[in-house]
């Protein structure tokens, strides 16, 4: 979003009283870790971009931020619950399942201390198949060699939801691979499997690699069962992979999607959350320029879309002051 489409970032915080005073440079540091994902995905660059914004003013607030690669959304939620990380980038569908304690998340125990900070960019469930695989629809994956993603990743967990919806198991495929997103494109083009699934914002380097290094195509995910899954709740929405982003894929391809979100826990300190929100929302244009997939970041959507867990209490005053909250105050 262009800087002029929202109120000027310069001087935006004038008159806004934070609940926690700024700390001096001599104060002891708070060291925080953001769990991200594979270095080939978008969570890792996003986490690093957020940390750079926060670390720029480290001399004033005394907070040092580090973004660490991980297995993905499910691993991040487990690490956050266990206190091994302070913030996590997760798919919005798994934010919802974790907070509500749905049976398909871990042991079905609700992560009641989970708190939303903000959402980011849209993600699309994306399927890429080799052109010589005879796969033209999602249903054609049956009997083929498919990479379903590494355990602990959001793409793997969402693929398992889709498989359950369709009545599939691993035995529905002739072979199953569990490679992470960092290596799946190279393996696809090497002929190790026929298709790969990915939950990602676009454009994505892994999809770019898969469609450039070999002849492959993006497969529509539009079976009636998928439409029923979307209609069953507010976790998923209709989405598409935009046309013209990847070689050989000129037209938009229908699928379903969710949102990348940043979450923490109820116990996270007011100061840390306030400083992070301030750093991000006063310099949103920096995030927009960090990657083409981040260009559509919009402050209003970041506060009102894709968030199922309650907002961390340190964010409410800022969002209210800036007029970003919708009709429902979380």
Secondary structure, DSSP 8 states (H G I E B T S, - for coil): --GGGSS-STTTTTT---SS----TTS--EEEEEE---TTSSHHHHHHHHHHHHHTTHHHH-EEEEEE--S-HHHHHHHHHTTS-SEEEEEHHHHHHHHHT-TTSTTS---TTEEEEEEEEEEEEEEEEEGGGT--BGGGGTTSEEE---TTSHHHHHHHHHHHHHT--GGGSSEEE---HHHHHHHHHTTS-SEEEEEE-SS-HHHHHHHHSS-EEEEB---HHHHHHHHTSSS-EEEEE-TTSBTTB-S-EEEEEEEEEEEEETTS-HHHHHHHHHHHHHSHHHHHTT-GGGTT--HHHHHHSS--S-B-HHHHHHHHHTT---SS--
